[in-house]
Amino acid sequence: MAKIALMGHGVVGSGVAEIVMKSAQSLAKKAGTPIEIKYILDLRDFPELSYSDKFIKDFDIILGDPEVSVVVEVMGGLHPAYDFVKASLQAGKSVVTSNKELVAAKGAELLAIAAEKHVNFLFEASVGGGIPIIRPLHQCLGANEITEIAGILNGTTNFILTKMIREGSTFDAALAEAQRLGYAERNPAADVEGMDACRKICILASLAFGSHIYPDKVPTQGITQITPEDVQYASDWGGVIKLLGRAKLGGDKKVQIAVSPCFISRESQLASVDDVFNGILVRGDATGDVVFYGKGAGKLPTASAVVADIIDVLKAQDTIATLHWKDGDGSNLADPDAEELESYLRVSGPNAAQAVQQAFGPCTELHRADAPAEEFACILPAMAAALRRAKLEELEARGIAVLGSIVVAEV
Ligand code: HSE
């Protein structure tokens, strides 16, 4: 009998408890031993639950109980999650977590402690909700050098964009529904400002490229500036707007990494990833493109990934050596200002078309119905981000308002 402790009984934690109790027999077969949740740590009381006797409020009870071999952290946030996870690993307990903030901030350190103590620190649920992506990256795709990862990594923003495009919902109404469905972070700014997607691309890139990439090193932009007009122009161009996390290995072995809304072609496999679904494209030197698709948020999809990690921990004889990266200082990152991409531009002002062409040279004009006479939109040729920014500043200095600027991603 394996005894585990669950830290957090929110959306994901309650899903983990539900699956562990409902599927006890099949999980016992898969793990090679029955699984019992001995404790659930939560500050709240849940007297209505049939398992209300398991709730505790003191982490030291878990830490001090030698029967507990696996700690499942689904509290979210950095503190106290980091302190509890670190102490658990140091005490020789394996840890399973869904906490992307924790892994993105402390992954290298916690993996090193797990290895030193011959236990495991697993976090399949931290990226892509129910989609298997961490395990495929370090196991199934182990024969490859990964050259690029690009993904729709945030279910909430994808849900919002889909609702705005398909149903004409307002941003606020779509966000409120995402919150009601349990997709959004406690502070949904982390979703809509791109931080959540940033943490996830950092985790994937750290694993794929071998050294820790910290979120504060990654240029990050969310979806709050996207307007229905931009969506119409994307459609005229032949594509859609998606919030992408992108990480690409250059010929110089530097990683170009960013999070931002992107124009992507309708032909892209990511273009039809809608609602709360996530899609992650992994390019390997042997496999070519592999695309992972599934529900990126929500109670049971995320709990499914947590429970799969619990099974793996219980089957493992030692630390899983392939799930590893070293600490990083950012020296393996390419200069974001040097990234050369095409981009969409929407401006407004007197003689806007002429001003844009004077600044940028010839560009491909885009159209939408009922555009005001002073509005102009086009696809600009590929140029370095720094040069584009300087030219946009020039335009604004000449009285042209920049209403939208979105890079074109080839994915
Ligand atoms: N808020 C996150 C999302 C939850 O919307 O993708 C899953 O990580």
Residues whose N, C-alpha, C, O or C-beta is under 5 A from the ligand:
A	BS01	HSE	S126 L153 N154 G155 T156 Y183 A184 E185 D191 G296 A297
